[in-house]
């Protein structure tokens, strides 16, 4: 019997650089990498199916650079220890593409095969139909580009790599695969343990029916809902539970638009209530989800602990301009109160920099939200024309100047001019938005609301601490945050000088000490606030304007509805309801 050959497949989810040129990396990162889990699961399937032949074993190595130090020597060593192999940079977002090139270039110089895929590649090829300068640079150094989804295609890429016949471009954007019963997203336990709370992820479905102009997902994954079977989702849950994992992030951009949402939630309820599995979930949904009969109630029973909601703005004109027609400010309070009723923590995305925004209007709107909407957490983003979005395509077509550095496209930096704010003014508005929402006074109110509505006060406090600390201490967006910042002296962007050891290490160690001192003070203060609220004998009776039950004429009294655009929107909605009522009576 011949000795088996080994083909080493290295999967890397890259990070990106901070403003000082260092890779954003942690001892424990905050968000699981679903694309990495998907590719790992597909690679395991390819190995089982022996796509490279009965005599070839595919040795799979998966790394998330957000929590693992990656360098070319490490990757080279892994691949050269086998008979053959390649590197796949997976799930690469726009801001991660410069880092991907920096990883790929020295490997290509050594003759190692490299393939890169993800939302930047797929978005650019979907909307612009041709490579941008960064993708072209990758092609020029011999990196292969993969556009689209890998289900049903990874095997062919592996065969091409093993035959030294990789195509320069693989484009499957016009042929989106059925994901009903494909290989399950899965990562080894030791990889999952490197994320905070040992949270793993899977996508229950792909595609979104809405047409938001700033979104790239709809142009990469399509508008049609493509879903995993309920049976395969149950298998994903059970396989992870066997590994000792019980916390899941469902990465669907909008789980509420999954046509099987009810069956999936019913299955989660069965697993929790009948089979006694202690599982919990974080989901992403739209603002209309509360109109789906039973959706929020079943989410609560199914173990949903946190819901990310694309609130985006409270100005109807801004929402309309971004093709966010499904967001109706008249529904916001009802929707958020419904989530409060089942004890789910709400985290709402809020975009800063719509054309009519000014620093004054942004800060005024945030104060209105604080007083009148029962949202737990707000996470702020710059309005960013991501490559792959309709916004980017339009700006590109008319020649609008956009930042040429893709590393800046993380929604935490302004990358194009604003009609009413200078870059400095816009940055200051964003900084003040975080500062004004996450005051200690408002944190106390949020904890009071949590206790009064039966939401976990400790988890609410923990998330507030996390968001506040990431922005004000670590200077990174909470979605890119983590525990204990790691920096490698030599892994710095090539546009920055490599600092000598006697400068780098004293600065790095003093930074660690100072930051952890700030973290300790923040945690202590937040715990004291939480303790004070919990010790209040009347904490369950707390009530404020945001928590008050809905009343019929609140559009006339709440400040949320008093701007000119809000008044016009309310009038239009009332007219529409009267028309609907008249049609109902007529039939």
N, C-alpha and C positions, 0 to 999 in steps of 0.2 A: 504493500500500500504506500502510495506516494505521500510525502509530507505535505500537509496543507499549507497553502500560501496565505499570507495575511495582507489584506488591503485596509490601510488605516484611514478612516474617515474622521476628520476633525471638524466639529461643528462649533462655531463661535458666534455668539450674539455680542457684537461690539458695543462699547460705551461711546461717549464722546468727550471732548476736551472742555475743561472749565475756562474761565476768562484768563487764567494764568498759564494755560497750555498744558495742564496736567489732566490725565485721564480721570474722569469722575468714577471713583471706585470705593467700595466699602468692605468692611469685615462682614457685614450683613446688609444686603440691599433690600429695598422695600417692595418692589414689584416683581412678580415672576415673569419669565420670558416665555410667552405662549408659543411663539414661532419656533423657539428652540425645542420645546416639548413636542410640537408637531413633527418637526424634522427628525428628531430622535426616534419617535415612534415609527415613522415611515422607514427609517434606516434599519431599525430592528426587523421590521417586516421584510425588507429587501434581503437581509441576511438569512432569515428563515426560509425565504423562497429561493435562495441560492442564485440570485440574479447574475452573479459573476462566475457561476459554475460550482459544481459540487466540491471542487478541490480548493475553493477560495473562501476564507472566513473574513467577514467584514468586521473589523475592530472599531467600535464607535466611541469617540471621546467628545463630550459636550461640555462647553464652558460658557458661562455668562460673565462677560468682562466687568459688569457692574459689581461683581463680588469675587472675582478671581483674577489674579495677576496673569496677564497674557503677554508673551513676547515671542519674537520670531525664533529665538533659540529653542524655546520650549516646544513650539509647533514643529520646527524642523526635526528635533530629536524624536518626537512621537512618530512622525511620518517616516523618517529614515530608519527607524527600528523595525519597520515592516518591509514587506517585499515591494509594496506600492502604496499610494495613498494620495489624498488631496485635502485641501482646506475649503470648507464652505462657510462663508460669512452670511448668516441667516437673519431675516427680519430686520434688515438694515434700514433705519429711518434716515431722513434727509440729514439731520444734524450728526448722524453717525457715519456718514459716507466718507468725510475726510479721514477719520480715524481708520476706517476700513482700508482705504488706499495706503495708509502708512503701515498697516499690518501686511498688506498684500505685496507691496513693492519689493521689499527685501527677499520675500519668499519666491517671487517670480524670478528674481535675479539668481536664485539658487536652482531654478528649474522646477520648483514645486507648483503643482496645478492648483489653481484657485478659482472658485466660483462665488459670485456675490448675487444675492437676491434680497427682496424685501420691498417695503413700500416706496422707497425713493425710486428705485429702478422701475418698478411696475407703474408707479404714478407718472413718471416722466414719459415712459413709452406709451402709456395709455392716452395721455392728453396732448403731448407734443409730437408723438409718433417718431421721434428720433432722439438719439443720445444727447444729453447736455455735455458741457465741457468736462465735468467730473467723470461721467460714465465713459466718455470718449477716452479720457486718460487711462481709465481702467482697461479698456479694450486695447489701447496702444501698448500697454505693458504685458498683454497676454492674459488678462483676467477675463473669464467667461461671465456673461451676464444672463441671469435667469429672471424673466418677467412672468408673473402669474403665480399659480399655486402648484405645489409639488406633488399632490396626490396623483398617483398613476404615472408620474413623470420622473420621479427620482431614480427609479431603476435604470432608465435609459441614460440618464446623466452619469450614473456610476459605471455603466458599461462603456460609455464613450471615454470616460476618464481612464478606465483600466486599459483601454485600447489606444490611449494617447490620441484620441480623435474628438476632443471636446469642441463643440461649436462655439464660435465667438458669442452668439446671441441665441438664447432659447426664449421664444416668445409664445406664451400660451394664454395671453390675455383674452383672446376671442374664443377660448374653449375652457370655460370654468367647469371644474370637475364636480360630479355628484359626490357629496361627502357623507352619504347616508350610513354606510358601514365600512368606512376606511379605517386604517390603523389609528389606534387611540393615541392622543398626546400623552407622553409619559417621559419622566426624567428619573434617574436614579435618586434614591433618598438622600445621598450625600450632597447632591446638587441642590435639592429642594431645601435642605437644612440651612443653606446659605442665604435664604430669604427670610425676612422678619416674619415671625409667627409660623414659619415652615408652611407658607401658603403656596399651593400649586395652582395650575390654571388649565383650562380647556375651553374650546369654543364649541358651544352647542349648535351654532349656525353661523352663516356668513351672508353678507348682503344687507342693504338697508333701503327701504322704499322712499325715503325722503331725499331732498335735493339741495341740502345746505351747500352754499357756494364755497365755504372754507374747508370742506371735507374732502379727504382723499380716498376714503374707504369705498364710497359709492362708485368711484371710477376705477377701482382695482378689483373689488369683490362683487360689484354689480348691484342692481336694485332688487333683483329677485332673491327671495329667501331660499337658501340651500341649507338643509339642516341634518344633523346627525340623528340617527334613530334613537328612540328612548332607551332601547335595549343597550346600544353601544355606550350611551351616556351613563347608564347604570353600571356597566362594566368598568368604565373609567373611574367612577366613584369607588367601587369595591376594590379595584386593583390598588388604588392609592391608599385606601383604608388599611389594606394588608401591609402596606409599607409604614403604617403608623401616621399617615397624613389625613387630616380631617377638615382643613380649611381650604376653600376653593374660590378662585377668582374666575368667573365666567366672562371670557373676554369678548363676547359678542358686542359689537358697537351699540346695539339696541336689542336687548333680550326680549323686550315686550313685543317686538315685531317678528319674533320666531313663531311660525304658525303652529308649532307644537308646544308653546309655552305652558299651556294648562296641563298637558300630559306629563311634561317634564317636572313641573312643580308637584303634581300628584305623586309622581314617583319619588321625589325627594321627601315628601310628607310620609309616604309609606316606609321609606328607609329609616326615617327618624322615629316615627310613632309605632310602627309594627316591628321592624327589625332592630330598633333601638341604636342605630348608628348615630354617634355624636358628630354630626357634620354641619358645617356652616358655609355660607356663600356671600360673596360680594358680586353685585350685578351692575350693569350699565343700562339705563332705560331712558325713554323720552318723557316729556312732560304730560303726554296724553295717556300714559299707561293706566292712570287711575280710572279712566273711562271704560277700561276692559273689565267686565263684571267678574269679580272674584280675584283679579290679578294681585292686588296689594295684600288682600287678606291671606291668600294662599302663599304669597311670598313670605309673609311672616311665619306661617306654620311650617314652611319648607326649610326654614333656617337662614333666610336672608338676614344678615346683620347690618349690611351697609349697601346703599344704593347711590351710584354716581348718576347724576341727572344733568342733562345739557340745558340748563336754564338760559345761559348765554347773555341775556340782557333783560332790562325791564322797559326798554324803549321800543314800542311797536314798530316805529319806522326803521330802526336798526335791524330788528328781526326780519322785517320784510325785505330790506336791502340785501340781507344774507340768505334769502330764500328759505328762512326758517319759519315758514307759514304755520307749521304745526304748533309753534309756541304761542299760546294766548295768555297774556298777563292776567286776564280775568279768571284763568284756571289755576294760577300758581298757588294761591292760598288753599284751595280745596285739595289740590294734589299733595301739597306738603303736609297738611293736617291729616290726610289719609295715611301717609307713611308714619306720622307721629302716633297714630292710633294703634299701629301694630308694633311700635317700639323699634323701628328701623332707623338707623342713623343716615341722614341725607347729606350728601356731599355734592354741591352744585358747581358746575363749571361756569365761569363768568368771563366774557371776553371784553377786553378794554381796547378801544381804538377804532370803534366804528366811525364813519365819516363825520357824524354830528357830535361825537364826544368831545368834551373839553375836560380839563382837570377839574373844574368846578362842578360840571354835570356828573362826572364819575363819582366824586366824593359825596355829592348830594344824593345820588341814587343809592350808594352804599348805606348811607344813614337811613334811608327809607326802608331798605331791605332789613336792616338790623331791627327796626321798630315794628315792621308790619308783616314780615314773612317768617314763618317758623322753620327756616332752614338752619341746619346745624353748622355745616362747614361750607365756606366758599373757597374755590381755588381759582385764581386769576390767571388769565392768559392774554398775551398780546394778540391782536388780530394779525394772523400770519398767513401770507399767501404761500402755503406749502406746495412744492412741485407735485402735481397730480391732482390739484384742486382746480375748480372753475375760476376762482379768484386769480390764481397764478397764471393760468392760461390767458385770461383777459389782459392782465398786466404785461405779460410777455409779448402778446400780440401787438399792443400799442407802444411798446418800447419803454414802459415805466421803469425807472431805476430801482432795482432791488439789490440787497446786500449780496455780494458775490461769494461771501464765505458761508458755505452750507452749514458749518458748525454753529452758526448763529440761529439756525431755524429750529429752535427748541420751544417756541412759544413763550420764552422767557426773556427775549430780546426783541426790540423793534428792528425790522429788516426792510422797511420801506417808508417813504415819507407819509406824514399824516396831513390832511388839508387844514387842520385847525391847531395842531400842536407841533412844536419843534420836537426833535428827538429827545432833547434834555427834559422838556416839559412832559412828554409822554412817559419817559422813564420815571420821572418824579411822581407822576400820577399813579403809576403802577406800584411804586414803592409805598406811597401813602395809602393806597387801597388795602394792601396787606396790613399795614400798620394800624389803620383805622378800624378794620374789621376785627383783628385779633388783639384788641385791647384787653387788659385784665378785667375791666368792668363788663365788657360784653361776654367774655369767657364765663364770668359768674352767671350772667343771664342765661347763657346756653346750657350751663349745668343745671340751673333751676328749672328750665324747660324740660330737660331730660328727665329729671326726677319726677316732675309733675305729670309727665306723659308716660312714665314707665319705661323709658329708654335707658340703656345702661349709662349711668353717670361716669363710671370709671373709664369706659371705652370712649365716651365723648371727651372726657378730660384728656385722655391719652392722645387722641387725634388732634385736639386743639394744640397740645404741647408740641406734637410732632410738626404740624404745619407752621406754627410760630417759630420753632427752633430752626427748621430747615431754611426758612427765608432769612431770619434775622441773625442766626449764628453761623450756619453753614453756607449761606449765600447760594443755595440751589433751590429749584422748585421741589416741593414735597414729593412729586411723582418720581424725581430722580434722587431722592434722599436715601439715607441708610444709617447704619450704626457704625461708628468709628471710621473716619475717613482715612483711606490708605493712599499713599503717594509713592510712586517709584521715581527716583531721581533721574534715571535715564529714559524713562518712558514719557518724554515731553514732546509736544508738537514741534516739528522741525523748524517752524518759524520763530521759536523761542530758543535762547541759548541753554545748554545744559549747565546747571549751576554746580560749582565745585562742592565737594562734600562739606567743607568747613563753613559754607554759607547755607547750603540746603538743609542739613540735618538740624542745626540749632534753630533755624527758622521753623522747620516742620515740627520739631518737638515742642517748641514754645507755643505754636499754634494749637497743637493737641491739648496742652495743659490749659490754655486760655479758653478754648472752646468747651472743654469738659467742665470747667469751672462755671461757664455761662449756662451749660445744660443743667448742671446740678441746681443752680439758683432758680432756673425756670421751673424745673420739676418740683422743687420744694414749694415755690410760690403757688403753682397750680394745685398741688395737693392740699395746701392750706385753704385755698379758696373752696375746693371740693369738700373738704372736711367741714368747713363753716356752713356750707349750704346743707350738707347732710344732717348736721346737728340741729338745724332749724326745725322745731316741732311742727311748724306749719308749711314745710317745704312741699308737701303733696297738694297744698291748696294754691300754690303759686299760679298767677294768671297775669298775662300782659296782652297788649294789643294783638300781637302775632298769634297767640294761642286762642283768642276769643273765637267762639263758634261763628260760622258764616251767617251773615245777615243779608237780607234782600237788597238793601240800599247802600251797601258798603262802598260801591263805586262812586258814591257821592261824598263819602266822608274820608276815605283813606287817601293819604297823600300819593300813594302808588298810582292813582288814577287821575291826578290833577294836572299833569303836563298836557300841552296842547295835543301832542300825538296820542297820548293815552285817552284823552276825551274823545277824539275822533274815532279811535279804535272801539271804545265802549259803545259809542253811538251806533257804529256799524254792526257790532255784535248784537245789540238790542234789536236793531232793525231786522237782522237775519233771523233771530229767534222768533220775532213776531210773524215773519213770513213762513217759517217752519210751522208755527202754531196754526196759522191760517190754513196751510195746506193740509195739516192733520185733521182739522175740523171739516174741511171740504171733502175729505175722503171718508 
